Amino acid sequence: MTAKADKWVWSAESPLKDEVDGSIVRFFKAEGVKAPGVLAIGAPPDATTLFAREAIQNSWDAAREWQSDCAKNKRQIPPSWIEFVFSAVTGKEKLALVEELGLAEHESHLGSGKDRGPNRSRIGLFGGDCLDQLNDPDKPLKILKMIEHSSLGMPGSFMASESRMMFALVRVGYTLKKTGAGGSFGYGKAGLISSSRVRVVCAYSCFESAVGDEGITRRLMGATYWGHHKMNGKNYTGWARFGAKEGDSAKPYENDVADSIAQKIGISTRDPKKLDDMGSTFLIVDPTIEAHELKNAIERNWWPAMMDDTNGLRIRITDFDGTVITPSVPKNDPHLRPFVRAYELASRPSDAQTDHERAISLGTYTPHGASTYTLGNVGLVADPGGWSFPTTDDADTSGAKNVDHCSMVALVRGPRMIVEYHEFRLGMPYVRGCFIADSSIDDLLRQTEPKAHDKWDERISEAGIHEDAPKIAWAIYFRLREQVKAFKQNFAPPPPRPGEMNLPVLDELSRLMKGKKPVIPEGEPRTVSIRFLELPNVSPGRGNNLRCKSVVEFQVDSWVWDELDDVDSVEVTIQLGLAVMEDESVGERISLDIKSSNKNFVCTSSDKNRFVYKGTLSSSEVAKFEINSEQYSSDWSVKFTPIATVTNPEVPKKKAGK
């Protein structure tokens, strides 16, 4: 298919420009989406969760800012809400939309024949998209529209780089948002991009005219986010703009022209004289997500924002077949209902409480030489007759088979999105909770959040971040753990059911009485020797807290070299973890500061404070690691466990004693 006229301006590579690869959705590749414990059951796909969190975050920030500004000016406005509309077009309507959106240009840039497969991978597409079927009127072209009602829109002069549309669609890592917002436009766009199979997004916005941008109340622009690629021997960055051409780039269509283009691509126009029409519409080409999965992701991540009956988040979803789906506070969801109750307790501590409920203030915190900060409140709940002590029978009825059970506390601040469901590995009984940060520390906590806004980083130290921010995050996690641990002690474990008692000591004694030899497991010798140069020891921290430190050395055992021919060095994987001991079992891990004497070793993972290092060692080399822990309570017993093995090449097995 050949485009009748260029609709897009594709950015060509130039040695005179500072350029970023257009496939910015890759910024989120390593982020992952947390779904701990029972929340792994029926978890929506990662792309859907990313979209629900990041795309709604930007729209909700805009709505809250609009509501706040109007309240200050004592102006009555309609309630803000967000609408998602899934649709599919076929026949002449599809062919017209393909032409108006200039999708044939994308097909041309994708290449043809044998080049299409490699090119798709190179530019960040993964097949199954609409670009191979643009000419077929019988193959539906799917569209998802995200429509804001009664919101701020995207005001500001585009050419002066003050436009929120510029930051929402083009800029990476910037923000124009006010203190207390949920995130930044810079990375929030990744949620929109990841939801399009072809990485094409258009935005149409209606807003009040701003100083320096007089007379402009509507804008429309599109963006394509591909990776570097070639077409007809020319190199392109992967960025492309859909708009009014300006030199070798493009700027948004404005006012009546924007309205006209919006109509042609299936977006309802907006009237700047109507307050309900203020806001933005995003058009996502060939969506990767489904309506019911979106509802699930919204309810898991946004239910605190929906708790407010007056100015809370309101969302409506219309599926491809016209079915209307309305996300709501998940009070009937067995896995989310306890968190909702915990939120009610934290926000209204005076509510009647049973023995299985608590509302607790985390008090104030004063970092050394700093101001005093109020932290916030936490609500905690337990269900001693149910999920606090899950059984096999419970798993059969709830779908919770093979679940890695844990206690969890939902973390919430100003925007009322769930930052994370934070895990506490403390064993049974399991507890659910919700912590609501005090408004006075809202912006400090925001500063500690990574681009996915999915935790409060207690170790971050970067320019522009208040020095007290990570300390406050540390204090919150520390005190939450103490409160969860204390609350758990109110519930004794239920007695074992008949037939469930498992006494391995008596089983072994019975074997001996019958004249049978004891079962002694035969292990395999270590491929890597572990030597403690400084045994694990503790030193005092702040208050009654402690720190653990140790120095440990690793060397490939001599027998390994006898088993390997013509090998000068091997890959060694080392795992380092300091864990709290709970009733003889391993509980939550404590963060470590680790220094290695061997530059070959690189930390490949620190998930849940389990640090994994990989590197190479020759027969004469050693790798020494110095370990210093974060502070922990003097009431805790901890265990430092270093593990090391040769992981490449595979070492032939050798029985112990040989």
GURONU-182369 format. One record per atom (N, C-alpha, C): x negated, y negated, z. Coordinates in steps of 0.2 Angstrom, whole numbers, plus 5000, padded with zeros to 4 digits. Layout:
# GURONU-182369
XYZ ...
END
This chain:
# GURONU-182369
499650065000 500050005000 499649945000 499749894996 499349834995 499749774998 499449735002 499749675005 499849625000 500449595000 500649534995 500249474997 500149465003 499749405005 499449425012 498849395014 498549405020 498949375026 499149405030 499449385036 498949375042 498449415042 497949415047 497249385045 496949355050 496249325049 495749375053 495349415050 494949465053 494249435054 494049435060 493349405062 492849445059 492449415055 491849445052 491249435057 490749485057 490149475061 489749425059 489349385063 488949335061 488349325067 487749325064 487249315069 487249245073 487649205071 487749135074 488249135079 488649185080 489149185085 489049235090 489249215096 489249265102 489949305101 489849375101 490449415099 490449475104 491149485105 491349545109 491649595105 491549655106 491949705102 492649695103 493049705098 493749695099 494149745103 493849805104 494149855107 494049855115 494349795117 494249785124 494649825129 495149865126 495449915131 494949965134 494349975131 493850015133 493549995140 493749935142 493549905149 493849945154 494449975152 494850015157 494650095157 494250115153 494150185152 493950225158 493550185162 493250225168 493650205174 494250175173 494650155179 495050215182 495350245178 495750305181 496350275184 496850315186 497450295190 497550335196 497550305202 497550355208 498250375209 498350445210 498950475212 498750525218 498650505224 498450555229 498950595232 498750645235 499250685238 499850705234 500450705237 501050725234 501250675228 500950615228 501050575222 500850595216 500450655216 500250685210 500750725206 501350735210 501850765207 502250725203 502350735197 502750695192 502450635191 501750625192 501450555190 501550535183 501650475181 501750455174 501050455171 501050455165 500350455161 499950385163 499350395163 498850335165 499050275161 499150285154 499250225150 499950185152 500450225154 501050195156 500950165163 500550195167 500450155174 500050095173 499550095169 499150035167 499649985164 500049995160 500549945157 500949925162 501249965166 501749945171 501449895176 500749915178 500449875183 500149805180 499849805174 499449745172 499949705168 500349735163 500749685159 501349655164 501649695168 502049665173 501749615178 501149625180 500749585184 500749515181 500549505175 500549435172 501149405171 501749445169 502349415169 502649395176 502549435181 502749425187 502449365190 501749355189 501449295192 501649235188 501849235182 502149175179 502849165181 503249215183 503849195186 503849165193 503449195197 503349165203 503049095203 502649085199 502349015198 502948965196 503348985191 503948945189 504448935194 504548985198 505048985204 504748935209 504148935210 503848895215 503848825213 503648805207 503648745204 504348705204 504848745202 505548725202 505748715209 505548755214 505748745221 505548675223 504848665222 504548605224 504948545221 505148545215 505448495212 506248495213 506448535217 507148545219 507548555213 507348595208 507748605202 508048675203 508648685201 508948745201 508848785195 508648845195 508448885189 508848955189 508948985184 509249055184 508749095187 508949155189 508549205192 508049235186 507449245188 506949275183 507049345183 506949375177 506949445176 506649465170 506449535169 506049555164 506449615160 506449615154 506849665150 506349705145 506349765145 505949805140 506449835135 506349825129 506849855124 506449895119 506549965119 506250005114 506750015108 506450005102 506850015096 506450045090 506750075085 506450105079 506850085073 506450065068 506750035062 506550085056 507050085052 506850135046 507150095039 507050125034 507350095027 507050025026 507449985023 507249925020 507049875026 507349885032 507149845038 506449865040 506249925039 505549945041 505049915036 505249925030 504749895025 504649825025 505249785027 505149715028 504749695034 504849735039 504449725045 503749735044 503549785041 502849805039 502549745035 502949715030 502649665026 502549605031 503049585035 503049525039 502449525044 502349585047 501849595051 501149605048 501149615042 500449625038 500149685040 500549735042 500149805044 499849835038 499949825032 499649845026 498849835027 498749775029 498049755030 497649795035 498049825040 497749865045 497549935041 498049955037 497950015033 497350015029 497249955026 496649945022 495949945026 495949915031 495349915036 495249975039 495750025039 495650085041 495250135037 495250115030 494850155025 495350205022 495050245018 495450295015 495050365015 495450415013 495150485012 494750505018 494150535017 493750565022 493550515028 493550445026 493350395030 493850385036 494450405035 494950375040 494850405047 494650475047 494550505054 493950475058 493350465055 492850435058 492950365060 493350325055 493450255056 493950245062 494450295063 494950285068 494550295075 494150345075 493750345082 493350285083 493050265078 492550205079 492950145081 493550135079 493850065080 494350075086 494350135089 494750145095 495450175095 495550205089 496250235088 496150315088 496650345089 496550415091 497050465087 497350435081 497750475077 498450475079 498950505075 499650505077 499950435077 499650385074 499950315074 500350305067 500550245066 501050235061 500750215054 500050205054 499750175048 499750225042 499750285043 499850335038 500550345034 501050305038 501750315035 502050245034 501650195033 501950135032 502450125026 502250165020 502650165014 503250205014 503350255020 503950295020 504450265024 505050245020 505550215024 505950255029 505850325028 506250375032 505850385038 505250365039 504850375045 504950315049 505250325055 505350265059 504750225062 504750165062 504250115065 504450095072 504150125077 504350105083 504050045086 504450005090 504349945092 504549935100 504149905104 504349895111 504249815112 504749785114 504749715116 504849705124 504349665126 504449645133 504649575134 505249565137 505549495136 505649465143 505349405144 505349375151 505949325150 506349325156 506949275156 506849235162 506949165160 506849115166 506149115169 505649105165 504949105167 504549045165 503949045166 503448995165 503348985158 503249045154 503049045147 502249035147 502049005141 501249005141 501148935138 501148885143 501048815141 500248795140 500148735138 499448715138 499248705130 498748655129 498548645123 498048705120 498248735115 497848785112 497148765110 497148715106 496448685103 496048665109 496248645114 495848615120 495748675125 495848735122 495748795126 496048795133 496648765134 497048765140 497648805139 497748835134 498448865133 498348935136 498948955140 498949025143 499049075137 499249055131 499249105126 498549125124 498149075124 497449085122 497149135127 497249125134 496949175139 497349235139 497949235137 498349305137 498149345132 497949325126 497849365120 497149365118 496749315119 496049315116 495549315121 495549275126 494949265131 494849335135 494249345137 494149405141 493749385147 494049405153 493749395159 493849325162 494349285159 494449215161 495149215165 495349165168 495949165171 496149085172 496749075171 497049005173 497549005179 497549065182 498049075187 497949045194 498449025197 498448995204 498149045209 497949015215 497749055221 498349095223 498249165224 498749205226 499049245221 498849235215 499149275209 498849345210 499249385206 499049455206 498349475202 498249445197 497649465193 497449405188 497149425183 496949375178 497149395171 497349345167 497549355160 496949395156 496349385158 495749415155 495849485154 495949525159 496049595159 496749625159 497249585160 497949605160 498149625153 497849595148 498049605141 497849685140 497449715143 497249785142 497849825143 498249805148 498949845149 499349845143 499449785139 499749785133 499449815128 498849815127 498449845121 498449915122 498349945128 498350015129 499050045127 499550005127 500250035126 500450035118 499950015114 500050015107 499550065103 499850105100 499350155096 498950125091 499150065088 498750035083 498449975086 498449965092 498149905096 498349835093 499049825092 499249765089 499849735093 499749675095 500249645100 500349575097 500949555098 501149485096 501549455102 501449385103 501749355108 502149285106 502749275108 503149215106 503349185113 503149125114 503349095120 503649025120 504049015125 504448955125 504248925132 504148855132 503848825138 504048755138 503948715144 503948645144 503348615141 503448565138 502848525135 502448495140 501748505139 501248485144 500948425142 500648395147 500148335145 499648355141 499548315136 498948325131 499248375125 499848405126 500148445121 500848425120 500948365120 501648335119 501948365113 502648375114 503048395108 503048465106 502548505109 502548575108 502848615113 503348655111 503748695116 503848775115 503648785109 503648865107 502948875103 502748935104 502148955100 502249035099 501949055093 501949125092 501249145089 500949205091 500349225089 500249295090 499849335085 499749405086 499049415086 498849475089 498149495090 498049565089 497449585085 497249655084 496649665088 496649725091 496049735096 495749805094 495349795088 494949855086 494249845087 493849905086 493149905087 492749875081 492149865081 491749845075 491849895070 491849875063 491949915058 491749885051 491749925046 491549895039 492149905035 492249855030 492749865024 492449825018 492349865013 492049835007 491349805008 490949845012 490349825013 490249765018 490749735021 490749685026 490849705033 490449675038 490549695045 491049655048 491449685052 491949645056 491949665063 492149615068 492049625075 492649675077 493149675074 493749715076 494349665078 494149605080 494649555082 495049525075 495649525076 496049485071 496649445074 496749395070 497349345073 497849345068 498449345070 499049335066 499349265068 499249215063 499449145065 499249105059 499349035060 499148985055 498448975054 498148985048 497448985047 497148925048 496548925052 496148865053 495448885052 495148855047 494448875045 494448955044 493948985048 493849055047 494249095053 494749055056 495049085061 495849075060 496149075066 496949055066 497149035072 497648995072 497948965079 498648985078 499048975084 499749005084 500148955080 500748995077 501248955074 501648915080 501848855078 502148815083 502848795081 503248785086 503948755086 504448795081 504648755076 505148785071 504848835067 504148835065 503848885061 503748945066 503648935072 503548995077 504249035077 504848995078 505449015078 505649055071 505449035066 505549065059 505149135059 504549135061 504149195061 504449245066 504649225072 504949265077 505549305074 505949265070 506549295068 506349345062 505849335058 505649385053 505449445056 505049445062 504749505065 505249535070 505849515071 506349545075 506349525082 506049455084 506049435090 506649375091 507049385096 507549325097 507249265098 507449215095 507249145096 507449115103 507049065105 507149035112 507348955111 507748935115 507948865115 507648825121 507148785120 506748745126 507248705130 507848695128 508348655132 508748705137 508648765136 508948815140 508448845145 508548835152 508148865157 508048935156 508548975155 508549045154 508049075148 507949025143 507549045138 506849035139 506649005144 505948985146 505649055147 505049065144 504649125145 504349155139 504149215139 503749245133 504049315131 504049325125 504149395122 503549425119 503449485121 502849525118 503149575114 502849585108 503049635103 502449685103 502549745104 502049795104 502249845099 501749855094 501849895088 501649965090 502150015088 501950085089 501850105096 502250095101 502150105108 501950175110 501450185114 501250245117 501650275123 502150235125 502450255132 503250265130 503550295135 504250315135 504650275140 505250265139 505650225144 505650265151 505850325151 505850355158 505250355161 504650365158 504050365161 503850295164 504050245160 504050175162 504450165168 505050185169 505450175175 505050205181 504750265180 504450305185 503850255188 503450235183 502850195184 503050135188 503550095186 503750035189 503950045196 504350095197 504650115204 504050135209 503550165206 502950185210 502550125212 502450075208 502050025209 502349955211 502949945210 503249885211 503849885215 503949935219 504549935223 504549885229 503949865232 503949805237 504249745234 504049725227 504249665224 505049665223 505349725223 506049735221 506449725228 506149725234 506449735240 506849665242 506549615239 506849545240 507549535236 508049535239 508749525236 508849465232 508449405233 508649345230 508149325225 507449325226 506949315221 506549375220 506749435221 506349485219 506249505212 505849555211 505749575204 506349615201 506549595195 507149625192 506949645185 507149715184 506849735177 507449785174 507549775168 508049825164 507649845158 507749915157 507449945151 508049975147 507949965140 508449995135 508050045131 508250105131 507850155127 508050155120 507750195116 507850195109 508550205107 508950245111 509650265109 510150215112 509850165115 510350115118 510450125125 510250175128 510350195135 509950145140 510350115144 510050065149 509850095155 509250085157 508850115163 508650055167 508850055174 508650005178 508250035184 507650015184 507150035190 507450005196 507350035202 507650015208 507150035214 507250005220 506850035225 507050105226 506450145227 506550225227 506750255233 507350225236 507550255243 507750325243 507850355237 508150425236 507550465234 506950445233 506450485231 506050515237 506050575238 505750605244 505050585245 504650575240 503950555241 503850485242 504250445240 504250365241 504650345246 505150375248 505650345253 505250335260 504750375262 504450355268 504050295268 503750275262 503350215261 503850155262 504450165259 504950105259 505150095266 505250145270 505450135277 504850105281 504250125279 503650095283 503650015281 503750005275 503749935273 504349895277 504849925278 505449885282 505149875289 504849925291 504549915298 504049865299 503549865294 503049815294 503349745293 503849735289 504049665287 504649645292 504949695296 505349675301 505249715307 504749705311 504549745317 505049755322 505549705322 506049715327 506549765326 506549795320 507049845318 507049905323 507649935324 507649995329 507150045326 506750075331 506250125329 506350195333 506250245330 506350315333 505650325335 505550385338 504950415341 504450425335 504750425329 504350445323 504150385319 504250325322 504150265318 503750215323 503350175319 502950125323 502850065319 502950005322 502749945318 502149905322 501549895319 500949875323 500649815319 500449765323 500049715321 499349735321 498949725316 498249735316 497849675319 498249625321 497849575325 497449525321 496949495324 496549455321 495849485321 495449455316 494749475315 494349415314 493749415318 493349355317 492649385315 492449375309 491749395307 491249355311 490649385312 490149345315 490049275312 490149225317 489949155315 490449125310 491049155309 491549135304 492249115308 492749105303 493349085306 493749155308 494349135312 494749195314 495249205309 495349265307 495949285302 496449325305 497049315303 497649355305 497649405299 497649475301 497649525296 498349545293 498849555297 499449585294 499749635298 500249665296 500649715300 500649785296 500749835299 500749905296 501349935299 501749975295 502350015298 502050085296 502150135301 501950205301 502550245302 502650305298 503250345299 502950415299 503250465302 503150535302 503750575301 503650635299 504250685299 504050755301 504050755308 503750825311 504150885308 504750875306 505150935304 505050945297 504650905293 504650915286 503950895283 503850845279 503250835276 502650825280 502750805286 502150795291 501750865292 502150915291 501850985292 502151025286 501851015280 502051045274 501951125275 502451165272 502351235272 502451265265 502351325264 502351355258 503151355255 503551355260 504251355258 504451285256 504151235260 504251165258 504051155251 503451185249 503151175242 503651195237 503951255239 504351285234 504951245232 505251205237 505851165236 505651095233 505051065235 504851005233 504450995227 504251055224 503751045219 503051035221 502851035227 502251015230 501751075230 501751115225 501251175225 500551145223 500051175227 499351155225 499251085226 499651045231 499450975232 498950975237 498550925236 497950905241 498250855246 498650885251 498950845256 498550795260 498750735261 498450685265 498850635268 498650595273 499050545275 498850485271 499350435270 499350385265 499650325268 499350265266 499650195268 499650155262 500250135260 500250085254 500050015256 499549985252 499249925253 499649875249 499849815252 500249765249 500049695251 499949655246 499849585247 500349535244 500249475243 500749425240 501149445234 500849465229 501349475223 501749535224 501649575229 502049635231 502049695226 501449695222 501349765219 500949805224 501049875223 500549915227 499849915225 499449885229 498749885227 498449955226 498549995231 498450075231 498750105236 498850175235 499050215241 498450245244 498250215249 497550235252 497650295256 497150335255 497150405258 496750405264 496950445269 496650455275 496550535276 495950555276 495850635276 495750645284 496350655287 496350665294 496650735296 496850775291 497250835293 497950825295 498250885297 498950875299 498950855306 499550825308 500150805304 499950745300 500350745294 500250695289 500750635290 500450575289 500850515290 500850465284 501450435284 501550385278 501550315281 501350265278 501350195280 501350145275 501450085277 501350025272 501049965276 500549935273 500249885276 500349815272 500649765275 500749705272 500249655274 499849625270 499349575272 499649515274 499349475279 499549415280 499449365274 499849315273 499849275268 499149225268 498949215274 498349175275 497649215272 497649275271 497049315268 497249335261 497749315258 497949345252 497449335246 497249275246 496749255241 496049285242 495849295248 495249325250 495249405248 495849435249 495849505247 495849505239 496249465236 496249465229 495549465226 495049425229 494349415227 494049485227 494249525231 493849595232 494049645227 494649625224 494949685219 494549685213 494449745210 494149755204 494649735198 494449745192 494949725187 495549765186 495549825189 496249865189 496649845195 496449805200 496749775206 497049835210 496549895210 496849955214 496449965220 496149925223 495849925230 495549865232 495449855239 495049805242 494349825243 493849805239 493149825240 492849795246 492649835250 492349815256 491549805256 491249825250 490549815249 490349765243 490849735240 490749685235 490349625237 489849605233 489449545235 489249515228 489649465226 489549435220 489649355220 489349325216 489449245216 490149235215 490449185218 491049165218 491549195223 491349245226 491749285231 491549265238 492049245242 491949215249 491649275253 491149255257 490749305260 491149335265 491649315268 492149345273 492649395269 492749385263 493249435259 493049505260 492449535259 492349605260 492349625267 492249575271 492249595279 492949605281 493349565278 494149565280 494349635277 494149655271 494349715268 494149775273 493549775275 493249825279 493649825286 493849775289 494149775295 494849805294 495149785289 495849815287 495849895287 495349915283 495349995282 495150025289 494649995292 494450025299 495050025304 495449975304 495949965309 496550015307 496650015301 497250055298 497050135300 496450155299 496250225301 496350235308 496150185312 496250195319 496950205321 497350165318 498150165320 498450235317 498250255311 498450315309 498250375313 497650375315 497350425320 497750425326 497850365329 498250365336 498950385335 499250365329 499950385328 500050465327 499550495324 499650565323 499650605329 499250575334 499250615341 499850625344 500450585342 501050595345 501450655344 501150695339 501550755336 501050815336 501350865341 500950925341 501150965335 500651005333 500851055327 501351105329 501751125325 502351175327 501951245327 502251285331 501951355332 502051395325 501551435324 501551475318 502151525317 502451535311 502951575310 502751645311 503251695313 503051765313 502751785307 502151825307 501851845301 501351805298 501351735301 500851695298 500251685302 500151725307 499551715311 498951755308 498451715307 497851745304 497251745309 497051795312 496551795317 495951835314 495451805310 494951845307 494451875312 494351845318 493951875323 494251945325 494851945326 495152015328 495152065323 495252035316 495152085311 494552115310 493952075311 493352105311 493152145317 493452135323 493352175329 493752245327 494252245324 494652305322 494252345318 493852315313 493452355308 492852385312 492552355317 492052385321 492252445325 492852435328 493152485332 493252555328 493452545322 493552595317 492852625314 492352605317 491652625315 491452605308 491752545305 491552525299 491052465300 490552455295 490052405296 490352335295 490152285299 490352225298 490252195291 490652155289 490552125282 490152065283 489552065280 489052005280 489051985273 489251925271 489251895264 488451885262 488351905256 487651905254 487651845249 487251795251 487151735247 486651735242 486551685238 486051675234 485551625236 484851635235 484351585237 484451515234 484351465237 484351395234 483951385228 484151355223 483651335218 483351265220 483551235225 483251165227 483151175234 482551165237 482351155244 482551085246 482851085252 483051025256 482651025262 482350965263 481950955269 482150885272 482250885279 482450825282 481750795285 481550735282 480950705284 481150655290 481850645291 482050605297 482750635298 482850675304 483450705305 484050655306 484650675304 485150625305 485250595312 485250535313 485250505319 485650435319 485850415325 486350355325 485950295328 486250245326 485950175329 486650135330 486550085335 487150045337 487349995331 487949985330 488249935326 488549875329 489049845326 489449795330 489849825335 489949795341 490449815346 490249885348 490749935348 490550005350 490450045344 490350015338 490250055332 489550085331 489450135327 488850165326 488650165319 488050175317 487850195310 487450255310 487450295305 487050355304 486550345299 485950365300 485450365295 485050425295 484750435289 484350505288 483850495282 483350535282 482850535276 482850605274 483050625268 482950695266 482650695259 482250755258 481850765252 482050825248 482050825242 482250885238 481650905233 481550965232 481050995228 481351055225 481251065218 481451135215 481051185218 481351245220 481051295224 480551335219 480051355221 479551385217 479751445213 480251485215 480451545212 480851525205 481151465205 481451445199 481051445193 480451415194 479951415188 479751485186 479751535190 479551595188 480151625183 480751605185 481351635181 481451595174 481151535174 481151495167 480551495163 480651505157 480051505153 479951445149 479351415149 479151355145 479651295146 479751285153 480151235155 479751185160 479651125158 479251085162 479651045167 480251035166 480650995171 481351025170 481751015175 482451035175 482950975178 483550985176 484050935179 484250955185 484250915190 484550925197 485050885199 485650915201 486150875204 486250875211 486250815214 486250805222 486850775224 487150805229 487750775232 487650755239 487850695241 487750665248 488350645251 488550665257 489150645260 489150645267 489350595270 489450595278 490150595279 490450645283 491150655284 491250655291 491850625293 492150635300 492450705301 492250725307 492450795308 493150795312 493650825310 494250825313 494450895315 494450915322 494650975324 494351035320 493651025319 493251075316 493251075309 493651025306 493751025299 493450955296 493350955290 493050895287 493550845285 493550785287 494050735286 493750685281 493950625282 493750565278 493050555278 492750535272 492050525271 491950445272 491350435275 491150365276 490650345271 490650275269 490250255264 489550245266 489150255261 488350265262 488050215258 487450185260 486950145257 486350195255 486250205249 485750255247 485250225243 484550245245 483950225241 483550285239 483450295233 483050345231 482350325229 481850365230 481150355229 480950375221 481450415218 481350435212 481750405207 481450365202 481850325198 482250365192 482050425192 482450475187 483150485189 483250475196 483950495198 484450435198 485050445195 485550395195 486150415198 486550375201 487150395204 487650395199 487950455197 488450465192 489150465195 489250465201 489950465204 489950445212 490350405214 490450395221 491150395223 491550435220 492250445221 492350465228 492750435232 492950445238 492350455243 491850415242 491250415245 490850485245 490950515240 490550575239 490050555233 489450545235 488950525230 488550575227 488650575220 488350625216 487750585212 487150615212 486550595209 486350645204 486050625198 485750675193 485150645191 484650685190 483950665188 483550735186 482950725184 482550775182 481950785187 481750845188 481150855193 480650905189 480050895190 479550945187 479350985194 478851035193 478751075198 478351045204 478050985202 477650955207 477950895210 478550875207 478950815210 479450825215 479550775219 480050775224 480450715223 481050715226 481550665226 481750645233 481550585236 481650575243 482250525243 482750535247 483350485248 483350465255 483450395256 483550365262 484250345263 484650365268 485350365269 485450315275 485950265274 486150225279 486950215278 487250235284 488050235283 488350165285 488950155283 489350105285 489450115293 489750065296 489850075303 490450115304 490550155309 491050195311 491150195319 491750215321 491950215328 491450265332 491250245338 490850285342 491250345344 491950345343 492350405345 492350465340 492050445334 492050495329 491450545329 491550605328 490950655326 490950655319 490250645316 490150645309 489650705307 489650725301 489250775298 488950755292 488250755291 487950735285 487750805281 488050805275 487950865271 487550855265 486950865264 486650865257 486650925254 486850925247 486850985243 486450975237 486151015234 485751005228 485651075224 485651075218 485651125214 485351115207 485051155204 484751145197 485351165192 485551115188 486151115184 485951125176 485351115174 485151125167 484451125167 484151185164 484551245161 484851285167 485251335165 485551385169 485051425172 484951435179 484451475182 484751545183 484451595180 484651665181 484751685189 485251715190 485451735197 484851775200 484751765207 484251805210 484551815217 484551885219 484851905225 484351885231 484751865237 484351845243 483851905245 483251885247 482751925249 482351955244 482451935238 481951955232 481551905229 
END
